Amino acid sequence: MAELRFNVFGRLIAVTPTSAGWTTYMLGTDGKRTAADIVVPAFIKEDEVGQYLADLLHELATPTNNRVVQLSPK
């Protein structure tokens, strides 16, 4: 499984599979990544990660940034 990248209500988030579940990172415009304080449990399947992030982070939505879009892999 490869790293997944999402635009979550205007924030770039990378989600990487691990043996214990998923690890999340906030992606900066300068190419740097920092650990995100977002827990994605191991039982969430790859095709469910985007919806999980949308459900978990829906408070971040604004009228102009109201979608979660998977950026990679497609």
C-alpha positions in Angstrom: 0.0 0.0 0.0 1.3 3.4 -0.9 1.0 6.7 0.9 -2.3 8.5 0.4 -2.5 12.2 0.0 -5.6 14.3 0.6 -6.7 17.9 0.4 -8.9 18.0 3.5 -10.9 21.2 3.6 -7.9 23.1 2.3 -5.2 21.3 4.3 -2.8 18.8 2.8 -2.6 15.6 4.7 -0.6 12.5 4.0 -1.7 9.1 5.4 0.8 6.3 5.5 0.0 2.6 6.3 1.9 1.0 9.1 1.6 -2.4 10.8 -0.4 -0.7 13.6 -2.8 1.2 11.4 -2.2 4.6 9.7 0.2 7.5 10.4 -0.8 11.0 9.4 1.2 14.0 8.5 0.5 17.6 7.7 2.2 18.7 4.4 3.6 22.1 4.2 3.8 24.2 1.0 7.6 24.0 1.4 7.7 20.2 1.1 8.1 19.6 4.8 5.9 17.3 6.7 5.0 17.3 10.4 3.3 14.6 12.4 -0.4 15.3 12.6 -2.4 14.6 15.7 -5.0 12.6 13.7 -5.7 9.0 14.7 -6.8 6.7 11.9 -7.5 3.2 13.3 -6.1 0.1 11.7 -9.6 -1.2 10.8 -10.2 1.7 8.4 -9.7 0.4 4.8 -7.7 2.3 2.2 -10.8 3.3 0.2 -12.4 4.6 3.5 -9.6 6.9 4.6 -10.9 10.0 2.8 -14.5 9.6 4.2 -13.0 9.0 7.7 -11.0 12.2 7.5 -14.1 14.1 6.3 -16.1 12.8 9.2 -13.4 13.4 11.8 -12.4 16.9 10.6 -15.7 18.3 9.3 -15.3 21.3 11.7 -12.5 22.6 9.5 -14.9 23.0 6.5 -15.7 26.5 5.3 -18.0 27.7 2.5 -15.0 27.9 0.1 -13.2 24.7 1.4 -15.9 22.2 1.9 -14.5 19.0 0.2 -12.1 16.2 0.9 -10.2 15.3 -2.3 -7.8 12.4 -2.7 -4.7 13.6 -4.5 -2.7 10.4 -4.8 -2.6 7.6 -5.6 -5.5 7.7 -8.0 
